[in-house]
Amino acid sequence: MSRTRLIKHLKVKNPKLNKSELETIIDTFSQSIEDILEKGNALEIRGLGRWYLKRLKENFNARNPATNELIYKPERIKIRFKPSKKLNKIINE
């Protein structure tokens, strides 16, 4: 779902809020998640899921599949999301 479709969907559910208020809510929510992850902390929203950082170690033996050449992949950090049991149950029904 795109950002605009999400805003339209929220507008239908909450007709008292105008579009700019909904955009502010979504932007604040997104920025809060970014700020928390940037500090290296995990974020858990009960009933939705958990965002956390996973450190991937460096790899000296990675290969470029096109040229079969050895390449070096430095250590990096990935953002992971683990859905809650409730969300998993809803999706898998």
N, C-alpha and C positions, 0 to 999 in steps of 0.2 A: 504494500500500500504506500502510495506516495504521500508526501507532506500535505499537499493540497486536498487529496481525497480524505486524509485523516481529519483535516480541519472541517471539511464539509460534513463528515460523519459526526464529529463532535457538535457541530452547529445544529444538526437534526436532533441529537440527544439533549442538548442544552440551548434551547432557543433564546434564553435570556441573555446569554453571552454573545457579544459581537465578534466579528472575525479578527479584529486586532487583538482583543483580549485572549482569544484562543491561540493566536500565533505567539503571543507573549508567554502563555503557559507552556506551550510546546518548546519554545526556545529556552526557557528557564529550566525545564526538565532536562533537555539535552545538554545544556551547559553545565548543569549540576553533575550529571554523569561524567562528562569530560573532566571537570575539575577534580572529582574524587579519584578517577583512574589516573590522572596526571600525577597526583600525589603518591600513587603506588598502593592505594587502598582498594578493597573490594566493596561492591555495593550489592545489597540484597533487598529486594522488594518482595515481601511475603505474598504468595499467590501468583507471582509473575516469574521471578527467577533471580539469578545471581550473575553479575558481571565481575570478572576477575582478570588479573594479568597472569600470563604464563611465560616464563623465561625459557626460550629455546636456545640450547647451547650451540656453540660454533661448530661448523662442520668443515673439515679439511678435505674430505674425500667426496664431495658432491660432484656430479658430472652434468655438463650441458648436454641434454639429449640430442640436440641437433648436430653438434660437432664431436661429441663424446670426449670433450676436453675437460680436464679436472678444473674445478673452480673452488674458491674459498667462500663460505657463507659465514659472516660474522655472527656473534651472539645478538639475539634480537628478542623483543618482547611482543607478544600477541595478546589481543583482547579476546577473551572467551566469554560465552554466555551459556549458562546451564539453566534450562527451564525448571520451574518448580514441579513437584509431583502433580499438583492440581492442573497446571497448564499442560503437562504431558498427557494427563488423562483426557482433557478436553480435546487435544489434537488427535489422539489415537482412537477416539470413539468413532 
